[in-house]
Amino acid sequence: MYKKVEADVGACTMTFETGKMARQANGAVVVSCGDTMVLVTAVAEKKTKDMGFLPLTIEYQERMYAAGRIPGSYFRREIGRPSEKEVLTCRLIDRPLRPLFPKGYCSETQVIITVFSADQEIDPDILAMNGASVSLAISDIPWNGPIAAARVGYVDGEYILNPTRSQLEQSQMNLVVAGTETAVVMVEGRTGELAEDVILEAIFFAHEGIQPLIAMQNELRREIGRPKRQVVAPEINETLRARVEEVAAAGMEEVVTTADKMARGERYDQLKEEVLAQIDEELYESESEVLDLLSDFKKSLMRDRIVNRSQRIDGRAFDQVRPIECEVGALPRAHGSALFTRGETQAMVIATLGSERDEQHLEGLGGDVYRRFMLHYNFPPFCVGEVRFLRGPSRRDIGHGTLARRGIEAVLPSDEEFPYTIRVVSEVLESNGSSSMATVCGASLALMDAGVPVKAPVSGVAMGLIKEDDKVVVLTDILGDEDHLGDMDFKVVGTSEGITALQMDIKIDGVDREVMGRALAQAREARLHILDRMARAISEPREAVSEHAPKYISIKIHPDKIRDIIGPGGKVIREMTAEYDSKIDVEDDGTVKIFSNNSEQSKALVARIEEMTAMPEVGKIYEGEVRTIKDFGAFVQILPGTDGMVHISELKKERVNKVTDVLKEGDMVRVKVIDIDNRGRIRLSRKAALAPGEE
């Protein structure tokens, strides 16, 4: 059945069409706004496979034809790994959708978003998020939505709902908010050191703004939605549950009070074996049934201790940060480095400085982008005591690195202040929660150690939530188990002045303004505490970059001389780059930037370039070679590629009959520039350059 509806969200009117395209999918919708158009499909296998988890896959695909472009790859098609933008958009869509699938639903489910048309002012990601909700809502796939999403900008003290790309360039905020009819379920974005109350208002400004989309989806579902498949919630064997809890009671109490992560894991593994050994096999069909109940018991006991006994796993107060250790200059050859340890989470973070040629080139629907600051996050298996293949960065790695990058970008100097390209790499060495926030803290320290003039230090903290009936507890600096068994993961990054980035995921129905306000206030106190500990290692950027970092020198030449540096086909600049072991960047206005690891070579290179590009000055004396003899005078090369003419009358103080009586081709002669006309012709004089008594 064909249906077309519209909903106004801020200045954006979103159009949803279904029943026209991809009609063999369980749910399909085309979402449009301006000239941006995306197709969203949702398909689920009819057979249920008991995998023990929800096999949900989100795929977001940007097609270059959408922007009227041909891919720059060798094969001229979109192939290989998804781009960073595609990965981040998949994560944006997945996180608010996943918690709303009913317990017991295990059919393999796939949501595919294809960008058909891309308006340069309207990002497809918000359309994709809303389209994913619509496609699931009208399908027969069991799902407890809908959700809706919007972007918030902040320009001149005013909030803008779904701003255009042009407006975002002027905005202090780029925040994506997803929510249900009653609560916020996801937040992600960057902010420019804005206060907590400004952020809180922005989140609920967006939540109010998405309500027309929620209402539209509910109406659409009533009109054309297919009946949902029945999901049978897994039955709990109460006899087995009671027996598991009876056998595990004493051991589980020991597990949830063991502060050390590895010791806790070992004790839990022992407890599994003890429980399986003591329970009659007639009570269960498979060991996984017992282990699932044991896991549920662990979760309920941990949550009960927090909510009713105010006791965390490691004994900390709810608002207490784990012990922090900071060390800068940890790696002798790195341009900047820091080892940041918080509890059992540790990151070695390295900053490397490079030239403009090291900028990252990103090809996307919005055109080519060159990024001068990169932050890469690596999570090797040994950091959690595991063994697995190294397959390159995962979606999680890219997401965590992007969050950290957004948090740091707000304090970086401009290109004019610091012309280096900057790459930061975080190697997570240990992890027990909040490794992305350890990355933020380590990155801030490493940049200051590298001599990058950041505006202010940055720290980050992950907040958690335990909600049982009417009791709500907000936790500061959560452990891995508190994240896994809790209800919220709320990462907040910022300086002492305000928030620079944040990311929130919820496993329950959502959070209201009061809870989120508490979390932001508690996060601020933690952030300031962490910044104080960081300042004990390094409180401000070093005055100069590392001796191992490339030295930057900038000189200005006449634009007409650029061709002399470049040479035919780039030959000259390549030769100088190799000879002086330096990087040379030449801009159209004549600015020459030199990056060299050797100060002596860089000085020699500057002298070479100045010699090659020097412009003649009136009144200055030069030593030049006679290149050509004419009856009326001689042409002398005073600079590389620059000749002037000495008239016969300017050869000697007395009259000269023939030029060859004084000069011959190939002679070296001292001459003085006496005039340069408006056409660039240079008049030279030999007699004006003669010393007293010289002929």
C-alpha positions as CSV (number, residue, x, y, z in Angstrom):
1,M,0.0,0.0,0.0
2,Y,1.4,3.4,-1.1
3,K,1.5,6.1,1.6
4,K,3.2,9.4,1.7
5,V,3.4,11.6,4.9
6,E,5.3,14.6,6.0
7,A,6.6,16.0,9.3
8,D,8.1,19.4,10.1
9,V,11.2,19.2,12.4
10,G,12.6,22.7,12.8
11,A,13.2,24.2,9.5
12,C,13.3,20.8,7.9
13,T,10.3,19.1,6.3
14,M,10.9,15.4,6.1
15,T,8.9,13.3,3.6
16,F,8.3,9.6,4.1
17,E,7.1,7.4,1.2
18,T,6.4,3.7,1.5
19,G,4.9,1.2,-0.9
20,K,6.7,2.4,-4.0
21,M,10.2,1.0,-3.7
22,A,11.8,-2.2,-2.3
23,R,8.4,-3.8,-1.7
24,Q,9.8,-7.3,-1.0
25,A,11.5,-6.0,2.2
26,N,9.6,-6.5,5.5
27,G,9.6,-2.7,5.8
28,A,10.9,0.0,3.4
29,V,10.7,3.7,3.3
30,V,12.2,6.6,1.2
31,V,13.0,9.6,3.4
32,S,13.6,13.0,1.7
33,C,14.5,16.5,2.9
34,G,15.5,19.1,0.3
35,D,17.4,17.2,-2.3
36,T,18.7,14.5,0.1
37,M,17.0,11.2,-0.3
38,V,17.7,7.8,1.4
39,L,16.1,4.4,1.0
40,V,15.8,2.4,4.2
41,T,14.9,-1.3,4.3
42,A,14.4,-3.7,7.2
43,V,14.4,-7.4,6.6
44,A,14.4,-10.3,9.1
45,E,14.8,-14.0,8.7
46,K,11.6,-15.9,9.2
47,K,13.3,-18.7,11.1
48,T,14.4,-18.0,14.6
49,K,17.9,-19.1,15.6
50,D,18.7,-19.3,19.3
51,M,22.1,-17.6,19.2
52,G,21.9,-16.2,22.7
53,F,22.0,-12.6,21.4
54,L,20.3,-10.3,18.9
55,P,21.9,-10.8,15.4
56,L,21.1,-7.2,14.3
57,T,23.2,-5.6,11.4
58,I,23.0,-2.0,10.4
59,E,24.5,-1.0,7.0
60,Y,24.7,2.6,5.9
61,Q,25.9,3.1,2.3
62,E,26.9,6.3,0.6
63,R,26.8,6.2,-3.2
64,M,29.0,8.8,-4.9
65,Y,26.4,9.2,-7.7
66,A,24.2,10.7,-5.0
67,A,26.4,13.8,-5.2
68,G,27.1,13.6,-8.9
69,R,30.6,12.2,-8.4
70,I,32.6,9.3,-9.7
71,P,34.6,7.4,-7.0
72,G,38.3,8.1,-7.0
73,S,39.3,4.5,-6.4
74,Y,41.1,2.4,-9.0
75,F,38.0,0.5,-9.9
76,R,35.8,3.6,-9.8
77,R,33.2,2.0,-7.6
78,E,32.4,1.9,-3.9
79,I,34.4,-1.1,-2.7
80,G,36.3,-2.3,0.3
81,R,35.9,-1.2,3.9
82,P,33.2,1.4,4.7
83,S,34.3,5.0,5.2
84,E,34.6,6.5,8.6
85,K,31.5,8.5,8.0
86,E,29.6,5.3,7.0
87,V,30.8,3.5,10.2
88,L,29.9,6.3,12.5
89,T,26.4,6.6,10.9
90,C,25.9,2.9,11.4
91,R,26.7,3.3,15.1
92,L,24.3,6.3,15.4
93,I,21.5,4.2,14.0
94,D,22.3,0.9,15.9
95,R,22.6,2.3,19.4
96,P,19.0,3.7,19.8
97,L,17.4,0.8,17.9
98,R,19.0,-2.2,19.6
99,P,17.6,-1.9,23.1
100,L,14.0,-1.8,21.8
101,F,13.9,-5.3,20.4
102,P,11.9,-7.6,22.7
103,K,13.7,-10.1,24.9
104,G,13.7,-13.5,23.2
105,Y,13.7,-12.2,19.7
106,C,16.7,-13.9,17.9
107,S,15.9,-13.7,14.2
108,E,18.7,-12.4,12.0
109,T,17.7,-8.8,11.2
110,Q,19.3,-6.4,8.8
111,V,18.6,-2.7,8.2
112,I,20.2,-1.3,5.1
113,I,20.3,2.5,4.3
114,T,21.3,3.6,0.8
115,V,21.9,7.3,0.0
116,F,20.3,8.0,-3.4
117,S,20.7,11.7,-3.5
118,A,22.8,14.1,-1.4
119,D,21.9,17.8,-1.0
120,Q,25.2,19.5,0.0
121,E,23.3,21.3,2.8
122,I,21.5,18.4,4.4
123,D,23.4,15.5,5.9
124,P,21.7,12.1,5.2
125,D,22.4,10.7,8.7
126,I,19.3,12.1,10.5
127,L,17.1,11.0,7.6
128,A,18.7,7.5,7.9
129,M,18.0,7.3,11.6
130,N,14.4,8.3,11.3
131,G,13.9,6.1,8.2
132,A,15.3,3.1,10.1
133,S,12.7,3.6,12.8
134,V,9.9,3.9,10.3
135,S,10.9,0.8,8.3
136,L,10.9,-1.3,11.5
137,A,7.7,0.3,12.8
138,I,5.6,-0.6,9.7
139,S,7.2,-4.0,9.3
140,D,6.2,-7.3,10.9
141,I,9.5,-7.4,12.8
142,P,9.0,-7.3,16.6
143,W,10.2,-4.0,17.8
144,N,9.1,-1.7,20.7
145,G,9.7,1.7,18.9
146,P,9.3,4.1,17.4
147,I,12.2,6.4,18.0
148,A,13.1,9.7,16.3
149,A,16.3,11.7,15.9
150,A,17.3,15.3,15.3
151,R,20.5,17.4,15.2
152,V,20.9,20.5,17.4
153,G,23.1,23.5,16.5
154,Y,23.8,26.6,18.7
155,V,24.4,29.9,17.0
156,D,24.5,33.3,18.8
157,G,22.9,31.8,21.8
158,E,20.0,30.3,19.9
159,Y,19.3,26.6,19.4
160,I,18.7,25.4,15.8
161,L,16.9,22.1,15.2
162,N,18.3,20.2,12.2
163,P,20.7,23.0,11.0
164,T,22.1,23.0,7.5
165,R,25.8,22.3,6.9
166,S,26.3,26.1,6.4
167,Q,24.7,26.8,9.8
168,L,26.8,24.1,11.4
169,E,30.0,25.9,10.3
170,Q,29.0,28.8,12.5
171,S,27.6,26.6,15.3
172,Q,29.2,26.0,18.7
173,M,27.4,22.6,18.9
174,N,26.8,19.6,16.7
175,L,24.6,17.3,18.8
176,V,22.6,14.3,17.6
177,V,19.8,13.3,20.0
178,A,17.5,10.3,19.7
179,G,14.5,9.6,21.8
180,T,11.1,7.9,22.3
181,E,7.9,9.7,23.1
182,T,8.8,9.9,26.8
183,A,12.6,9.9,27.1
184,V,16.0,10.5,25.6
185,V,17.8,7.3,24.6
186,M,21.0,8.5,22.8
187,V,23.1,11.6,22.6
188,E,26.3,12.1,20.6
189,G,28.3,15.1,19.4
190,R,30.7,17.9,19.9
191,T,30.3,21.2,21.7
192,G,32.6,24.2,22.1
193,E,33.3,24.3,25.8
194,L,29.7,24.9,26.6
195,A,28.2,24.8,30.1
196,E,26.2,21.8,31.4
197,D,22.9,23.8,31.5
198,V,23.3,24.8,27.9
199,I,23.9,21.1,26.9
200,L,21.0,19.9,29.0
201,E,18.6,22.4,27.4
202,A,19.8,21.5,23.9
203,I,19.1,17.8,24.6
204,F,15.5,18.4,25.7
205,F,15.0,21.0,23.0
206,A,15.7,18.3,20.5
207,H,13.5,15.8,22.4
208,E,10.6,18.2,22.2
209,G,11.4,18.8,18.5
210,I,11.2,15.2,17.5
211,Q,7.7,14.6,18.9
212,P,6.0,15.3,15.5
213,L,8.1,12.5,14.0
214,I,7.0,10.1,16.8
215,A,3.4,11.0,16.3
216,M,3.7,10.6,12.5
217,Q,5.2,7.1,12.9
218,N,2.5,6.0,15.4
219,E,-0.2,7.1,13.0
220,L,1.6,5.4,10.0
221,R,1.9,2.2,11.9
222,R,-1.8,2.2,12.8
223,E,-2.8,2.8,9.1
224,I,-0.5,0.5,7.2
225,G,1.7,-1.3,9.7
226,R,1.8,-5.1,9.4
227,P,0.9,-7.3,12.4
228,K,4.0,-8.0,14.4
229,R,5.4,-11.5,14.7
230,Q,4.8,-13.2,18.0
231,V,7.8,-13.4,20.3
232,V,7.7,-16.0,23.0
233,A,9.7,-14.6,25.9
234,P,12.1,-17.3,27.3
235,E,10.6,-19.2,30.2
236,I,12.6,-19.2,33.3
237,N,13.0,-22.5,35.1
238,E,12.2,-21.2,38.6
239,T,13.3,-24.4,40.3
240,L,16.7,-24.2,38.5
241,R,17.0,-20.5,39.3
242,A,16.4,-21.1,43.0
243,R,19.0,-23.9,43.0
244,V,21.6,-21.8,41.1
245,E,21.2,-18.9,43.5
246,E,21.3,-21.2,46.5
247,V,24.5,-22.9,45.4
248,A,26.2,-19.7,44.2
249,A,25.1,-17.3,47.0
250,A,28.4,-17.3,49.0
251,G,30.7,-17.5,46.0
252,M,28.8,-14.7,44.2
253,E,29.1,-12.4,47.2
254,E,32.8,-12.9,47.0
255,V,32.8,-12.3,43.2
256,V,31.0,-8.9,43.4
257,T,33.2,-7.7,46.2
258,T,36.5,-8.5,44.5
259,A,38.0,-5.2,43.3
260,D,40.7,-6.6,41.0
261,K,39.2,-7.3,37.6
262,M,41.4,-10.3,36.7
263,A,41.0,-11.9,40.2
264,R,37.2,-11.3,40.0
265,G,37.1,-12.9,36.6
266,E,39.1,-16.0,37.8
267,R,36.8,-16.3,40.8
268,Y,33.7,-16.1,38.6
269,D,35.1,-18.8,36.3
270,Q,35.7,-21.0,39.4
271,L,32.2,-20.4,40.6
272,K,30.8,-21.5,37.2
273,E,32.5,-24.9,37.6
274,E,31.4,-25.2,41.3
275,V,27.8,-24.5,40.4
276,L,27.7,-26.9,37.5
277,A,29.3,-29.6,39.7
278,Q,26.7,-29.2,42.4
279,I,23.5,-29.0,40.4
280,D,21.7,-32.2,39.3
281,E,21.9,-32.5,35.5
282,E,18.2,-33.5,35.5
283,L,17.3,-29.9,36.3
284,Y,18.6,-28.4,33.1
285,E,18.9,-29.2,29.3
286,S,22.2,-27.5,28.7
287,E,25.0,-25.9,30.6
288,S,24.3,-22.6,29.0
289,E,20.9,-22.5,30.7
290,V,22.7,-22.7,34.1
291,L,25.3,-20.1,33.1
292,D,22.7,-17.7,31.9
293,L,20.9,-17.9,35.3
294,L,24.2,-17.5,37.1
295,S,24.9,-14.3,35.0
296,D,21.5,-13.0,35.8
297,F,22.2,-13.6,39.5
298,K,25.5,-11.8,39.3
299,K,23.7,-8.8,37.7
300,S,20.9,-8.7,40.2
301,L,23.3,-9.0,43.2
302,M,25.6,-6.3,41.9
303,R,22.7,-3.9,41.3
304,D,21.1,-4.7,44.6
305,R,24.4,-3.9,46.5
306,I,24.6,-0.6,44.7
307,V,21.0,0.5,45.1
308,N,20.2,-0.9,48.5
309,R,23.5,-1.1,50.2
310,S,25.4,1.8,48.5
311,Q,28.3,-0.5,47.8
312,R,30.2,-0.6,44.5
313,I,32.3,-3.5,43.3
314,D,35.6,-1.8,44.2
315,G,34.3,-0.1,47.3
316,R,34.3,3.4,46.0
317,A,31.7,6.1,46.7
318,F,29.2,6.7,43.9
319,D,31.0,10.0,42.9
320,Q,34.6,8.8,43.4
321,V,37.1,8.5,40.6
322,R,39.6,5.6,40.6
323,P,43.3,6.4,41.5
324,I,45.1,8.2,38.6
325,E,48.7,8.1,37.5
326,C,50.1,10.3,34.7
327,E,53.5,10.1,33.1
328,V,54.6,12.3,30.2
329,G,57.6,11.8,27.9
330,A,57.3,8.1,28.3
331,L,58.7,7.3,24.9
332,P,62.2,8.7,24.1
333,R,61.8,9.2,20.3
334,A,58.1,10.2,20.1
335,H,57.3,13.9,19.5
336,G,55.0,13.7,22.5
337,S,53.8,10.8,24.7
338,A,51.9,10.1,27.8
339,L,51.0,7.0,29.9
340,F,47.7,7.6,31.6
341,T,46.4,5.1,34.1
342,R,43.1,5.2,35.9
343,G,42.5,2.2,38.1
344,E,42.9,-0.9,35.9
345,T,42.5,1.1,32.6
346,Q,45.6,2.3,31.0
347,A,46.5,4.0,27.7
348,M,49.8,4.9,26.1
349,V,49.1,7.9,23.9
350,I,51.5,9.2,21.3
351,A,51.5,12.5,19.4
352,T,53.3,12.9,16.1
353,L,53.8,16.1,14.2
354,G,54.0,16.3,10.4
355,S,53.7,18.7,7.4
356,E,50.7,19.6,5.3
357,R,51.5,16.6,3.1
358,D,50.6,14.3,6.0
359,E,47.0,15.6,6.2
360,Q,44.3,12.9,5.9
361,H,42.3,13.0,2.6
362,L,38.7,11.9,3.0
363,E,36.4,11.5,0.0
364,G,32.7,11.8,0.7
365,L,29.4,13.0,-0.6
366,G,30.2,16.5,0.7
367,G,33.4,16.7,-1.4
368,D,37.0,16.2,-0.5
369,V,38.0,16.9,3.1
370,Y,41.6,17.4,4.4
371,R,42.0,16.7,8.1
372,R,45.0,18.1,9.9
373,F,44.2,16.4,13.2
374,M,43.7,12.7,13.5
375,L,43.1,10.5,16.5
376,H,43.3,6.8,16.2
377,Y,42.3,4.4,19.0
378,N,43.6,0.8,19.1
379,F,42.1,-1.9,21.4
380,P,44.4,-4.9,21.2
381,P,43.2,-8.2,22.7
382,F,45.9,-8.4,25.4
383,C,44.5,-5.3,27.1
384,V,41.6,-7.5,28.4
385,G,43.6,-10.7,28.6
386,E,42.2,-12.3,25.5
387,V,43.5,-13.9,22.3
388,R,42.0,-13.0,18.9
389,F,43.0,-12.2,15.4
390,L,44.1,-8.6,14.6
391,R,41.7,-7.5,11.9
392,G,42.3,-3.7,11.8
393,P,40.1,-1.1,13.5
394,S,36.6,-2.2,14.4
395,R,33.5,0.0,14.3
396,R,33.9,0.4,18.1
397,D,37.5,1.5,17.6
398,I,36.5,4.1,15.1
399,G,33.7,5.3,17.2
400,H,35.8,5.7,20.3
401,G,38.6,7.4,18.4
402,T,36.1,9.9,16.9
403,L,34.6,10.7,20.3
404,A,38.1,11.5,21.6
405,R,39.0,13.5,18.5
406,R,35.9,15.6,18.9
407,G,36.7,16.3,22.5
408,I,40.2,17.4,21.7
409,E,39.5,19.4,18.5
410,A,37.9,22.2,20.5
411,V,41.2,23.2,22.1
412,L,43.6,22.9,19.2
413,P,45.4,25.9,17.8
414,S,44.6,27.2,14.3
415,D,46.7,26.5,11.2
416,E,48.2,29.9,11.4
417,E,49.2,29.5,15.1
418,F,50.6,25.9,14.6
419,P,51.0,24.8,11.0
420,Y,51.8,21.2,11.8
421,T,49.6,18.2,10.9
422,I,48.9,16.3,14.1
423,R,48.3,12.6,14.6
424,V,47.5,11.1,18.0
425,V,47.4,7.3,18.5
426,S,46.0,5.7,21.7
427,E,47.3,2.2,22.4
428,V,45.0,0.8,25.1
429,L,47.2,-1.4,27.3
430,E,44.7,-2.3,30.0
431,S,41.0,-2.0,30.1
432,N,38.4,-2.1,32.9
433,G,36.0,0.5,31.6
434,S,36.3,4.0,30.1
435,S,39.3,3.3,27.8
436,S,38.0,6.0,25.5
437,M,38.1,8.5,28.3
438,A,41.6,7.4,29.2
439,T,42.4,8.1,25.6
440,V,41.1,11.7,25.9
441,C,43.2,12.4,29.0
442,G,46.3,10.8,27.5
443,A,45.9,12.7,24.3
444,S,45.7,16.0,26.1
445,L,48.9,15.2,28.0
446,A,50.7,13.9,24.9
447,L,49.9,17.0,22.9
448,M,51.2,19.3,25.7
449,D,54.3,17.1,25.9
450,A,54.8,17.6,22.1
451,G,54.6,21.4,22.5
452,V,51.3,21.8,20.8
453,P,49.8,25.1,22.1
454,V,46.4,23.7,23.1
455,K,44.0,26.3,24.6
456,A,43.3,24.2,27.7
457,P,43.8,20.7,29.0
458,V,41.0,18.2,28.4
459,S,39.8,15.3,30.4
460,G,36.9,12.8,30.1
461,V,34.9,10.5,32.4
462,A,32.3,7.8,31.9
463,M,29.1,8.0,34.0
464,G,26.8,5.0,34.7
465,L,23.3,4.5,36.0
466,I,21.5,1.8,38.0
467,K,17.7,2.1,38.1
468,E,15.6,-0.2,40.2
469,D,11.9,0.8,40.4
470,D,12.0,4.4,41.8
471,K,15.6,4.2,43.0
472,V,18.2,5.8,40.8
473,V,21.9,5.8,41.3
474,V,24.4,7.7,39.1
475,L,27.9,6.3,39.2
476,T,31.1,8.2,38.4
477,D,34.0,6.6,36.4
478,I,32.3,3.2,35.8
479,L,34.1,-0.1,35.7
480,G,33.6,-2.6,32.9
481,D,31.1,-4.6,34.9
482,E,29.2,-1.5,35.9
483,D,28.9,-0.7,32.3
484,H,27.9,-4.2,31.2
485,L,25.5,-4.8,34.0
486,G,24.2,-1.2,34.3
487,D,21.7,0.9,32.5
488,M,23.7,3.8,31.0
489,D,27.1,4.6,29.5
490,F,27.4,8.4,29.5
491,K,30.8,9.7,28.4
492,V,31.5,13.4,29.0
493,V,34.6,15.2,27.7
494,G,35.6,18.8,28.5
495,T,37.9,21.4,30.0
496,S,37.5,23.3,33.2
497,E,35.3,25.8,31.3
498,G,32.8,23.4,29.7
499,I,31.9,20.3,27.7
500,T,33.6,19.7,24.4
501,A,32.1,16.3,23.4
502,L,29.7,13.7,24.8
503,Q,28.1,10.4,24.1
504,M,25.3,8.6,25.8
505,D,23.8,5.2,25.4
506,I,20.8,3.8,27.3
507,K,19.7,0.2,27.9
508,I,16.4,1.1,29.5
509,D,13.5,3.1,28.2
510,G,15.4,6.3,28.6
511,V,16.3,9.0,31.0
512,D,14.6,12.2,32.0
513,R,15.9,15.7,32.6
514,E,16.5,15.3,36.3
515,V,18.6,12.2,35.9
516,M,20.6,13.6,33.1
517,G,21.2,16.9,35.0
518,R,22.5,14.9,37.9
519,A,24.8,12.9,35.6
520,L,26.2,16.1,34.0
521,A,26.8,17.8,37.3
522,Q,28.5,14.7,38.8
523,A,30.6,14.4,35.6
524,R,31.8,18.0,36.0
525,E,33.1,17.4,39.4
526,A,34.9,14.3,38.2
527,R,36.3,16.1,35.2
528,L,37.8,18.8,37.4
529,H,39.3,16.3,39.7
530,I,41.0,14.4,36.8
531,L,42.3,17.7,35.4
532,D,43.9,18.5,38.7
533,R,45.7,15.1,38.7
534,M,46.8,15.6,35.1
535,A,48.3,19.0,35.9
536,R,50.7,17.4,38.4
537,A,52.4,15.7,35.4
538,I,52.2,18.7,33.0
539,S,50.1,21.8,33.4
540,E,50.7,23.6,30.1
541,P,52.3,22.9,26.7
542,R,56.1,22.8,26.4
543,E,57.6,26.0,25.0
544,A,59.1,24.2,22.0
545,V,58.4,21.1,20.0
546,S,60.5,18.0,20.6
547,E,64.0,17.9,19.2
548,H,62.8,14.8,17.3
549,A,59.9,16.7,15.7
550,P,60.3,18.3,12.3
551,K,61.3,21.9,12.5
552,Y,59.0,24.3,10.7
553,I,60.3,27.3,8.8
554,S,58.1,29.6,6.7
555,I,59.5,32.1,4.2
556,K,57.8,34.3,1.6
557,I,58.9,34.4,-2.1
558,H,57.5,36.3,-5.0
559,P,54.7,34.3,-6.6
560,D,56.5,34.6,-10.0
561,K,59.3,32.6,-8.5
562,I,57.2,29.6,-7.6
563,R,58.0,27.9,-10.9
564,D,61.7,28.2,-10.1
565,I,61.3,26.1,-7.0
566,I,59.0,23.6,-8.5
567,G,60.9,23.1,-11.7
568,P,59.7,21.3,-14.8
569,G,57.4,18.4,-13.7
570,G,58.4,19.0,-10.1
571,K,62.0,18.0,-10.7
572,V,63.7,20.8,-8.7
573,I,61.5,20.5,-5.6
574,R,62.0,16.7,-5.6
575,E,65.7,17.0,-5.9
576,M,65.8,19.5,-3.0
577,T,63.5,17.4,-0.9
578,A,65.9,14.4,-1.3
579,E,69.1,16.4,-1.0
580,Y,68.1,18.2,2.2
581,D,65.9,15.4,3.6
582,S,63.0,17.8,4.1
583,K,59.4,18.4,3.2
584,I,58.7,21.5,1.1
585,D,55.2,22.8,0.7
586,V,54.6,25.8,-1.6
587,E,51.3,27.8,-1.6
588,D,49.9,29.9,-4.4
589,D,50.6,33.2,-2.6
590,G,54.4,32.4,-2.4
591,T,54.5,31.0,1.1
592,V,57.1,28.2,1.4
593,K,56.8,25.9,4.4
594,I,59.8,23.8,5.2
595,F,59.7,20.8,7.5
596,S,63.0,19.2,8.4
597,N,64.3,17.0,11.2
598,N,67.7,18.6,11.0
599,S,68.1,22.3,11.8
600,E,71.4,22.7,9.9
601,Q,69.9,21.2,6.7
602,S,66.8,23.4,7.1
603,K,69.0,26.5,7.3
604,A,70.9,25.4,4.2
605,L,67.7,24.7,2.3
606,V,66.4,28.2,3.2
607,A,69.6,29.7,1.9
608,R,69.2,27.7,-1.3
609,I,65.6,28.8,-1.9
610,E,66.4,32.4,-1.1
611,E,69.2,32.3,-3.6
612,M,67.0,30.7,-6.2
613,T,64.1,33.1,-5.7
614,A,65.8,36.3,-4.8
615,M,64.5,39.5,-6.5
616,P,66.9,42.2,-7.7
617,E,67.0,45.4,-5.6
618,V,67.8,48.9,-6.9
619,G,71.1,50.1,-5.4
620,K,72.4,46.6,-4.5
621,I,75.7,45.3,-6.0
622,Y,75.8,41.8,-7.4
623,E,78.5,39.5,-8.7
624,G,77.2,38.3,-12.1
625,E,78.2,36.4,-15.2
626,V,78.3,38.0,-18.6
627,R,76.0,35.9,-20.7
628,T,75.6,37.9,-23.9
629,I,77.6,40.7,-25.7
630,K,75.8,43.2,-27.9
631,D,77.1,46.3,-29.6
632,F,75.2,48.5,-27.2
633,G,76.1,46.7,-24.0
634,A,76.2,43.3,-22.2
635,F,73.6,41.1,-20.5
636,V,74.7,39.9,-17.1
637,Q,73.0,37.2,-15.0
638,I,72.9,38.6,-11.5
639,L,70.6,36.0,-10.0
640,P,69.5,32.5,-11.1
641,G,67.2,33.1,-14.1
642,T,67.5,36.9,-13.8
643,D,69.5,39.0,-16.3
644,G,70.1,42.7,-16.5
645,M,71.7,44.9,-19.1
646,V,74.8,47.0,-18.7
647,H,74.8,49.8,-21.3
648,I,78.1,50.5,-23.0
649,S,78.0,53.9,-21.3
650,E,77.9,52.2,-17.9
651,L,81.0,50.1,-18.4
652,K,83.7,52.6,-17.4
653,K,84.0,56.1,-16.2
654,E,85.6,57.1,-19.5
655,R,84.2,56.5,-22.9
656,V,84.2,52.9,-24.2
657,N,84.4,52.2,-28.0
658,K,83.6,48.5,-28.0
659,V,82.0,46.4,-25.3
660,T,84.5,43.6,-25.9
661,D,87.3,46.0,-24.9
662,V,86.0,45.6,-21.3
663,L,83.9,42.4,-21.1
664,K,83.8,39.0,-22.7
665,E,81.2,36.3,-22.4
666,G,81.7,34.2,-19.3
667,D,83.5,37.0,-17.4
668,M,82.4,37.5,-13.7
669,V,81.7,41.2,-13.1
670,R,80.5,43.3,-10.2
671,V,77.5,45.4,-11.2
672,K,75.0,47.7,-9.4
673,V,71.3,47.8,-10.1
674,I,70.5,51.4,-11.0
675,D,66.9,50.9,-12.2
676,I,64.0,48.5,-12.7
677,D,61.3,49.7,-15.0
678,N,57.6,48.8,-14.7
679,R,58.1,46.0,-17.2
680,G,60.7,44.4,-15.0
681,R,63.7,45.3,-17.1
682,I,66.8,45.7,-15.1
683,R,69.5,48.4,-15.8
684,L,72.9,47.6,-14.4
685,S,76.1,49.7,-14.1
686,R,79.6,48.4,-13.9
687,K,81.2,51.8,-13.3
688,A,78.8,52.5,-10.3
689,A,80.1,49.3,-8.7
690,L,83.8,50.2,-9.1
691,A,85.8,50.7,-5.9
692,P,87.9,53.8,-5.6
693,G,91.0,53.6,-7.9
694,E,89.5,50.6,-9.8
695,E,89.1,50.8,-13.6
